[in-house]
Amino acid sequence: MTVRSIKTDIFFVGAIDWDRRIFDELIPLPEGTSYNAYLIKGSEKTALIDSVDPVKQNELLKNLKELGIEKLDYIITNHSEQDHSGAIPKLLEVYPMAMAVTNEKCKSFEMDLLDIPEDKFIVIKDNEILSLGNKTLRFLLTPWVHWPETMVTYLEEDKILFSCDFFGSHLATSDMYANKDPKVIESAKRYVAEIMMPFRTMVIKNIEKVAQFEIKMIAPSHGPIYDHPEKIIEAYRDWTSDHVKREVVIPFVSMHDSTRIMVDYLVDKLIKKGFVVKPFNLPVTDIGELAMSLVDASTIIIGSPMVLSGAHPAAVYATFLANALRPKTKFVSIVGSYGWGGKMIDQLSGLISNLKVEVIEPVLAKGLPREEDFRRLDVLIESLEEKHKPL
Ligand code: FEO
């Protein structure tokens, strides 16, 4: 990866991972990702902000060599997850005088996860500053903008916020700045769905905490840099607000079409009623797309046939995931089909304890849906319409 200058004495020295297609063995990365690290040369001290995933550590070292960095004073580590911290042990080998700078919790995590000795850390507190000579770093603790130890670093003179996961996007692109690539906001939204949504209340607090500062640029540790940061800050405010849209997400699976017929009926009728409808056929769905649709949706309707005595495993997985991601969804229902009985409704209802939702009367058909079942689907739709009026 080519070293690139952002401003005087501030350089992008991270790596783009064009080929990575899954993160945490869970999150699909259709557009790859990047691990951004930034080098700041102050008049007295040199600091690296975040590192890269260990698979790319040689690129980071090569970039530092290209810049002629013989001595590194500080490695600012905003987050202990290995895609940002994983190259620190190697950096400490190559630059033995360098000290890792972070908060107490992050230090403890990195001692556990990376086996970094305690005496290699300088521990900072919230709002503390560190001078590099003519440049000043201010550290702001922003817990849960992914893990509980996350923090951001604000470069006062240049008004750049180094935000690590916060405001990031999994997007491999040669464009260094967000305004050049139309995919960035979409990728950032997907990132919020997959990474930030479970911690929405904390994210809201942290948006306002960082927004107190004048920010000319947000330099996250995934995806492009925002040189017009207002847009992403506003988008974050919208995505994390309590406001839901008139959108119905239908994750479904159907084995012999009975459930699919019901889902098709719902989709058609809901569109006619003016809802935005997003059906996801689970066996072929990108689970990240499904997660992203949950950022705004008012309603989830799960569709599943009965398998053995419960829901289809694909529907169980999607329901479990939605519960874990804690979207701001207000209404949930279940539709599907059964042959001889089972406990699908109880099973799926028991999986959504994290969601603050009202459950709308589910509709199960015995075998193929018939006239009576379609009338019950009509009642479900009418109920949804009624409940959306105050929204
Ligand atoms: Fe990009 Fe939570 O690590």
Boltz pocket constraint, residues with backbone or C-beta under 6 A from the ligand:
constraints:
  - pocket:
      binder: B
      contacts: [[A, 79], [A, 81], [A, 82], [A, 83], [A, 84], [A, 145], [A, 146], [A, 147], [A, 165], [A, 221], [A, 222]]
      max_distance: 6.0
